[in-house]
Amino acid sequence: MLETGTKAPDFTLQETNGKPITLSDYRGKNVVLYFYPKDMTPGCTTEACDFRDQNSRFEEVNTVVLGISTDPIERHQKFAVKHELPFTLLSDPNHEVAETYGSWQLKNMFGKKSMGIVRSTFVMDREGTIRKVWPKVKVAGHVDDVFQFVKQNLV
């Protein structure tokens, strides 16, 4: 997993409308990049809705939220519409970006081992340097923790 103080690796992925989005396009803004396992699942829905509910506060402190999973664009579109998500979801179908960031790991669910996205969050400053990493996120209270970090350290 990438560590604080390192430059965030640049990437380009498609967002829900099929438009390519490049991380470096957000230079000049703080970026919250969160990796999540799957659209429409309980934990991922809670996390996305928590970011939705706090999105205006993030915007007030010059911060953009980007969510990444391996789900296809069509599933992201349904997820975003259903939950009225005001931020960008990016599709990483070959998990290349998740691997680069160290969020693609061996998981053990009820004794079944498989590779997948481990819920994790990275906060980058305006210059694209990683300032904070949450490597194994517990959803409850996480978005509040992320916002407080940004407000206290990047404003």
MARPA-794541 format. One record per residue: z, x, y of N, C-alpha, C in turn; residue in one letter. Coordinates in steps of 0.2 Angstrom, whole numbers, plus 2048, in hexadecimal, padded with zeros to 3 digits. Atoms other than C-alpha are relative to their C-alpha. Layout:
<nodes>
ZXYZXYZXYa ...
</nodes>
This chain:
<nodes>
8008047FA800800800800804806m 8007FC7FA7FC806811807800804l 7FA7FF7FD80A80C81C800800807e 8008017F981080A82E7FE807803t 8027FA7FD80981783A7F98027FEg 8077FE8027F88188317FB7FB804t 8068047FD7E78118397FE7FB7FAk 8028058057E38018317F88017FEa 8077FF8027D38038277FC7FA802p 8048057FD7C57F982F7FC7FD7FAd 8048048057BB7EC8257FD7FA803f 8048067FE7AF7DE8268007FB7FBt 8008068057B17CD81D7FE7FA803l 8028067FD7AB7BC81F8057FB801q 7FB8057FE7B57AE8277FE7FA7FEe 8028068037B579C8237F97FD802t 8068037FE7A579882C7FA8057FEn 8057FB80379C7A78237FE806805g 8027FB7FB79C7B28338048067FEk 7FD7FA8017A07C4830805802805p 7FA7FE7FB7B17CA8388028077FEi 7FE7F98007B57DC83B807801803t 7F97FF7FD7C77E183D800804807l 8007FC7F97C37EE84B7FD7FC806s 8028057FA7BB7DF8558077FE804d 7F98027FD7CE7DB859803805803y 7FC7FA7FC7D27EC8618027FD807r 7FD8037F97DC7E78718057FB7FFg 7FB8058027E67DA8678048037FBk 7FC7FF8067F47DB85B7FD7FC7FAn 8028048057EF7D584A8058007FAv 7FC8028067F97CD83C7FB7FF7FBv 8058008067EF7D082C8057FE7FAl 7FC8028067F77C681D7FB7FF7FAy 8038018077F17C680B8047FB7FDf 7FC8058047F57B78017FB7FF7FAy 8048018067F07B37EF7FB7FA7FFp 8058058027E77A27EF8017FA805k 8008077FC7E37937FA8027FB7FCd 7FD8078037EB7827F78058017FBm 7FA8008047FA7897ED806800804t 7FA8027FC80B7857F3803806804p 7FE7FB7FC8117967F97FB802805g 8057FE7FB80179A8017FF7FB806c 8008067FC800789809806800805t 7FA7FF7FC81278B8107FF806805t 8007FB7FC80E79C8177FA7FF805e 8068017FB7FD79781F8037FB805a 7FD8057FB806788827805802805c 7FB7FC7FB81479382E7FC804805d 8047FC7FB80779E8367FC7FB805f 8038057FC7FE78E83C8057FE806r 7FB8027FB80E788844802805805d 7FE7FB7FB81179884D7FA803803q 8067FD7FE7FF79C851800801808n 8008007F8801798864805805802s 7FB7FB7FE8107A38657FD8077FFr 8047F98028067B285D7FB801806f 8058007FA7F87AE86A803802806e 7FD7FF7FA8047AF878802808801e 7FE7F98008097C18737F98047FEv 8067FD8017F67C68717FF8037F9n 8017FE8087F67C685E7FC7FA7FDt 8058048057E97BF8528038007F9v 7FE8008077ED7B98417FA7FF7FCv 8068018057E17BC8328038007F9l 7FE8018077E47B68217FA8027FBg 8057FE8057DB7BE8128027FE7F9i 8008018077D97B98007FA8017FDs 8067FF8047CC7BA7F27FC7FA800t 8038068007C87A87F47F9800803d 8068007FD7B67A47F88007FC807p 8008037F97B179E80A8017F87FFi 8008078007AF78C8048077FD7FFe 7F98028017C178B7FE804801806r 7FD7FF7F97C779380E7FF7FA805h 8028057FC7BE7868178047F97FFq 7FC8068027C677780E808801802k 7F97FE7FE7D7780810802800807f 7FF8007F97D57838228007F9803a 8008077FD7D07718268067FC7FEv 7FA8048027DD76981B806801803k 7FA7FE7FD7EB7728237FF802807h 8017FF7F87E3774835802807802e 7FF7F97FE7E47878357FC802806l 8047FD7FA7E078E8467FE807800p 8027F88017DE7A08407FB8017FBf 8067FE8057D17A98368028027F9t 7FF7FE8077D17AA8237FA8047FEl 8067FC8027C67B781C8008017F8l 8018008087BF7B880A7FE8077FEs 8007F98037C17C88007FE7FF7F9d 8018028077B87C27F08008067FBp 8007FA8047B77D47E9806804800n 7F97FD7FF7C97D87EE800807803h 8017F97FD7C27E87F7805802805e 7FB7FF7FA7CD7E68078078007FDv 7F98008037DC7E17FD8028067FCa 7FF7F98047DA7F17F2801805805e 7FF7FB7FB7D87FB802807800803t 7FA8017FD7E87F48098068017FBy 7FA8008057F27F57F98037FA7FEg 7FD8068027F47E37F77FD7FD7F9s 8028018067EA7E27E78048047FAw 7FC7FD8057F67E57D98017FC7F9q 7FE8038077FC7E27C78057FB801l 7FB8067FF8057D17C78027FE7F9k 7FE8038078107CA7B98037F9802n 7FE8077FF8117B77B98027FD7F9m 7FE80380681B7B07AB7FE8047FAf 8017FB8058187BF7A07F88017FFg 8077FF8008057BE7A47FE805805k 8017FB7FB7FF7CE7AC7F87FF803k 8068007FD7F07CE7B8800803807s 8017FD7FA7E97D67C77FF7FA805m 8018057FB7EA7CC7D7803802807g 7FE7FE7FA7EF7CC7E98087FE800i 7F88007FF8027CF7ED8017FE807v 7FF8037F98077C57FC803806804r 7FD7FB7FB8097D280A7FD7FF807s 8028017F98077D381D800807803t 8007FA7FC8027E18287FF7FE808f 8018017F98047E283B7FD806803v 8047FB7FD7F87EC8458017FF808m 8008007F87FA7F18587F9800803d 8078017FC7EC7F08657FB8057FEr 8057FA8017E58018607FE8007F8e 8028008077E47FC84D8058047FCg 7FC7FC8047F38068478057FB7FDt 7FB8048037FE7FE83A807801802i 7F97FF7FE80F7FB8418067FD7FCr 7FB8028048187F18347FC7FD7FAk 8038028078157ED8218057FC7FDv 7FC80480481D7DF8177FC8007F9w 8047FF8068187E48058007FB7FBp 80080580581E7D67FB8047FA803k 7FD8067FB8217C68068037FB7FCv 7FC80780282D7B88027FE7FC806k 8038057FB8257A980C8067FE805v 7FB8037FB8357A2813802805805a 7FE7FD7FB8387A88247FC806802g 8057FB7FF82A7B58237FD800807h 8048017F98207AF832804801806v 7FB7FF7FA82F7AF83D802808801d 7FF7F98008337C18387FA804803d 8067FD7FD8217C683C7FF7FF807v 8018017F98217BE84D805804804f 7FB7FC7FD8327C68517FE807801q 8027F980082B7D784D7FB801805f 8058007FA81C7D4858803800806v 7FD8017F98267CE866804805802k 7FC7FA7FE8327DC8667FD806800q 8037F98018277EA8627F9801803n 8078007FE8157E68687FE7FD806l 8028047FA8167DC878801805806v 
</nodes>
